[in-house]
Structures are given as C-alpha cells and as structure tokens.
Amino acid sequence: MKFAPKLAVSAIAGVALGLFATWATVIHGPGPDALADGPWRTSLTIGSAKSGPYTRASVAIHGLLALNRSETIYYTAFTDSSGAALDGACTYDIVGHDPDARWWSITAYGADDYLIPNPVDRYSISKNSVLRASDGSFSASVGSAAHVQNWIPTTREPFSLTLRLYNPGASVQSEPAQASLPVIVKEACS
Amino acid sequence: MRVRAWSAWMASTLAVAALVHVGSLYALPYLVMHRAWSLMGDRNTMHHGARADANSRMIVRPSPDLLYSTCPYDLSKGPLEVRATIPHDTYWSVSAFDDDTNNWYVLDDRQTEHSKLDLVVQSPDHDKEVAATEHRLVVTSPTRRGLILIRTLINDDDRLDAIDRTRRLATCGLLPAGQ
C-alpha cells in the first residue's frame, strides 16, 4: 500500500479507537473514582472542579447540573443488592430506613437517563411521600405490577435508580461508602 | 523491515487514538453544557420549567420532586443580578455552573436568614467590582458563560400551586448600570 492510503487508514482507525475508548469509559461505563455502598455507587467529586476528566464527562452525560457533595450526594444503582442487573421484567422491593439527610428520594430512570413513562405519572418515592411501618422502616415496590402505595413503576426495559440525599448528614458526608442505605431485593421475574 | 514498518503504523494509530480519546474526554462536558445552555432559551432571563415528568427531555435525570428554574447567563455585557424569594418551609437552593459543568456556587435556604435573594454574578474579567452589602451577595463566575439553577422542593403535593407561585418570583437579568 502507498504511504497516503496507509496514513488515512491509520488516522481513521485511530479516531475510531479513540472515540470507542471514550464511549466505553464514559458513556457506557462507571466513573473511575466511584465508591460502592451495596448496590449504590457514587463519586466524591461529582459537580466539583476537582473532579477528573472521566468523572466530569460522565456527569455531563448521565447527571448534568448535579450539585457538589456538600449540598447533595447522589447514589445510583444499576444492580440489585445481589449484584444482578436491574431488569424491567422483574419486580424489586426497596427496604430500609430513612437515610441520614434532610431530604431524600429514590427515582427510576430508563436506559436513556430520563423518567420512565407510566399511566399514573409516578416516578419516585421520597421522604415526604413514602409510607412507613410503626418502627420507621419502609418497603417500596419497583416494577410494572401496580401497587396503591410505595410504588415506583417501570417498564420491561432495563432501568436504574438514583438515590438523592439533600443536605446529607455528617456521617454520610464523611463516609459515603458506609452509609446506611436501603437494600434492593429481587422479588420475581416474568 | 516489514515488522518495523508495521510497528510504526501501529504506534501512529495508537497515538491518534490517545489524542482523540483525551480530546473528546475534555470536550464532552463543554459541548454538553453548551447544548443545554443553547436550548434553555433567552440569555440572562429566568425560565421556570414545568414539574418534570416522562416528557421532560432537556436535562438528563430530572427529579420529579423538585421545581427547576434556570437562567443561562452571558456576562460579556456586564454583571448578572439574580433575585428570588427564599422559602424557609421547604428545601430551596440557588446554584451556579460554569461552562465546563462545574458547580462553583451553591446557597440553600438553611444557609441564609434572609427571605429575599439578591445575588450578583460578576464576569471573571470584570473591570469594576460590584460592592456587596448586607442584602446583596456578590460572586465571581469562573467563566463568562454559565448557568444559574434554582431548585425548590415540592414537599407537599397539596401545596404545589403555592410553592410554584413563590418560585416563579425569581428573576435574573443584567445588573442596571450604576448599581
């Protein structure tokens, strides 16, 4: 092969490889500095000018306009507590107590990072809306089977859950990987 | 000779890949922010979005429990003034983002006793400092372009109309000359 065609092939292959690396590490992958607390993952540098290029790019794609951790800590779950990927064909129970924060919510998002269409326009549970047992604990269902209360509807597509902690407590701020967060338990699949 | 030539081509391909990867990594936040900034409407104007639902497609992962008001700013013609009524019976915050997505400022309802916000945002290359007062906060944006975002929590669905009316009092615009 002559020099010019070889150069073109090399350049095209390099561009393709470089873009694939960005896609694989940012658009389709977790941030490199992510912390895990059970199925919940977070990064200490979300929203911060101190974040690295991978975290900043990942936040731009999956969580644009996120606040920094002094104001809000965002956890996202792509799996249940056993490590299996969240699947819209299954139903899950989210079980736990109120996390240590002034206000919290758990919201379901589709693979496109937007709210999931459903006939009752319900997308989340929160500190204000969740119904608790007498001991303060709560259990909420996630799935397509309708429930009257404590229900986050999903479709049969893959989805993820975001847990927002606004004005997080000191214990969560200092040790976000040790926070007491709800568990996600798979109940059944159809 | 052939092995050496093949290695050289591989090395050049990998070098291009590395450059493209790093370049796209750094460009991505700026491009995403610029797109959002362009889609949000008039510059230096507060836009009060409807409560997020499945039709909300401008910003990823919106919270359906918050009301968002946004002001895409451009400080090339002078400082920006943001005014708002601060509710003290629900979570409220005003935050600012530079053109590379960084959250460089945030103030929430628990961090101020005032019921009104008067926030002046200066350009990083401003030539005259705006004076802060007891009732006026003055901050300097790291970039000329950016975004102000006000979040108001809907802590009671029955109070949605009242919460919405209060947050719609928020405005932003160029600071009048002489102030």
HADDOCK unambig.tbl for C-alpha pairs under 7 A between the chains (distance, minus, plus):
assign (segid A and resid 10 and name CA) (segid B and resid 9 and name CA) 6.65 0.50 0.50
assign (segid A and resid 10 and name CA) (segid B and resid 12 and name CA) 6.97 0.50 0.50
assign (segid A and resid 10 and name CA) (segid B and resid 13 and name CA) 5.01 0.50 0.50
assign (segid A and resid 11 and name CA) (segid B and resid 13 and name CA) 6.16 0.50 0.50
assign (segid A and resid 11 and name CA) (segid B and resid 16 and name CA) 6.48 0.50 0.50
assign (segid A and resid 13 and name CA) (segid B and resid 13 and name CA) 6.41 0.50 0.50
assign (segid A and resid 14 and name CA) (segid B and resid 13 and name CA) 4.57 0.50 0.50
assign (segid A and resid 14 and name CA) (segid B and resid 14 and name CA) 5.94 0.50 0.50
assign (segid A and resid 14 and name CA) (segid B and resid 16 and name CA) 4.78 0.50 0.50
assign (segid A and resid 14 and name CA) (segid B and resid 17 and name CA) 4.10 0.50 0.50
assign (segid A and resid 15 and name CA) (segid B and resid 16 and name CA) 6.32 0.50 0.50
assign (segid A and resid 15 and name CA) (segid B and resid 17 and name CA) 5.38 0.50 0.50
assign (segid A and resid 15 and name CA) (segid B and resid 20 and name CA) 5.89 0.50 0.50
assign (segid A and resid 17 and name CA) (segid B and resid 17 and name CA) 5.32 0.50 0.50
assign (segid A and resid 18 and name CA) (segid B and resid 17 and name CA) 3.92 0.50 0.50
assign (segid A and resid 18 and name CA) (segid B and resid 18 and name CA) 5.86 0.50 0.50
assign (segid A and resid 18 and name CA) (segid B and resid 20 and name CA) 4.90 0.50 0.50
assign (segid A and resid 18 and name CA) (segid B and resid 21 and name CA) 4.23 0.50 0.50
assign (segid A and resid 19 and name CA) (segid B and resid 20 and name CA) 6.54 0.50 0.50
assign (segid A and resid 19 and name CA) (segid B and resid 21 and name CA) 5.77 0.50 0.50
assign (segid A and resid 21 and name CA) (segid B and resid 21 and name CA) 6.23 0.50 0.50
assign (segid A and resid 22 and name CA) (segid B and resid 21 and name CA) 5.59 0.50 0.50
assign (segid A and resid 22 and name CA) (segid B and resid 24 and name CA) 6.98 0.50 0.50
assign (segid A and resid 22 and name CA) (segid B and resid 25 and name CA) 6.41 0.50 0.50
assign (segid A and resid 47 and name CA) (segid B and resid 102 and name CA) 5.19 0.50 0.50
assign (segid A and resid 47 and name CA) (segid B and resid 103 and name CA) 5.02 0.50 0.50
assign (segid A and resid 48 and name CA) (segid B and resid 102 and name CA) 5.55 0.50 0.50
assign (segid A and resid 48 and name CA) (segid B and resid 103 and name CA) 5.94 0.50 0.50
assign (segid A and resid 49 and name CA) (segid B and resid 102 and name CA) 5.32 0.50 0.50
assign (segid A and resid 53 and name CA) (segid B and resid 25 and name CA) 6.34 0.50 0.50
assign (segid A and resid 53 and name CA) (segid B and resid 26 and name CA) 6.20 0.50 0.50
assign (segid A and resid 54 and name CA) (segid B and resid 25 and name CA) 6.83 0.50 0.50
assign (segid A and resid 56 and name CA) (segid B and resid 29 and name CA) 6.65 0.50 0.50
assign (segid A and resid 57 and name CA) (segid B and resid 25 and name CA) 6.22 0.50 0.50
assign (segid A and resid 57 and name CA) (segid B and resid 28 and name CA) 5.91 0.50 0.50
assign (segid A and resid 57 and name CA) (segid B and resid 29 and name CA) 5.27 0.50 0.50
assign (segid A and resid 60 and name CA) (segid B and resid 29 and name CA) 5.19 0.50 0.50
assign (segid A and resid 60 and name CA) (segid B and resid 32 and name CA) 6.32 0.50 0.50
assign (segid A and resid 60 and name CA) (segid B and resid 101 and name CA) 6.76 0.50 0.50
assign (segid A and resid 62 and name CA) (segid B and resid 60 and name CA) 6.29 0.50 0.50
assign (segid A and resid 63 and name CA) (segid B and resid 60 and name CA) 6.02 0.50 0.50
assign (segid A and resid 63 and name CA) (segid B and resid 61 and name CA) 6.18 0.50 0.50
assign (segid A and resid 64 and name CA) (segid B and resid 59 and name CA) 6.76 0.50 0.50
assign (segid A and resid 64 and name CA) (segid B and resid 60 and name CA) 6.52 0.50 0.50
assign (segid A and resid 65 and name CA) (segid B and resid 101 and name CA) 6.62 0.50 0.50
assign (segid A and resid 67 and name CA) (segid B and resid 103 and name CA) 6.03 0.50 0.50
assign (segid A and resid 68 and name CA) (segid B and resid 103 and name CA) 6.32 0.50 0.50
assign (segid A and resid 109 and name CA) (segid B and resid 61 and name CA) 6.86 0.50 0.50
assign (segid A and resid 113 and name CA) (segid B and resid 60 and name CA) 5.47 0.50 0.50
assign (segid A and resid 113 and name CA) (segid B and resid 61 and name CA) 5.40 0.50 0.50
assign (segid A and resid 114 and name CA) (segid B and resid 54 and name CA) 6.73 0.50 0.50
assign (segid A and resid 114 and name CA) (segid B and resid 57 and name CA) 6.84 0.50 0.50
assign (segid A and resid 114 and name CA) (segid B and resid 60 and name CA) 5.68 0.50 0.50
assign (segid A and resid 114 and name CA) (segid B and resid 61 and name CA) 5.31 0.50 0.50
assign (segid A and resid 115 and name CA) (segid B and resid 53 and name CA) 6.32 0.50 0.50
assign (segid A and resid 115 and name CA) (segid B and resid 54 and name CA) 4.68 0.50 0.50
assign (segid A and resid 115 and name CA) (segid B and resid 61 and name CA) 6.89 0.50 0.50
assign (segid A and resid 116 and name CA) (segid B and resid 54 and name CA) 5.62 0.50 0.50
assign (segid A and resid 117 and name CA) (segid B and resid 54 and name CA) 4.99 0.50 0.50
assign (segid A and resid 121 and name CA) (segid B and resid 53 and name CA) 6.97 0.50 0.50
assign (segid A and resid 123 and name CA) (segid B and resid 64 and name CA) 6.87 0.50 0.50
assign (segid A and resid 128 and name CA) (segid B and resid 155 and name CA) 6.10 0.50 0.50
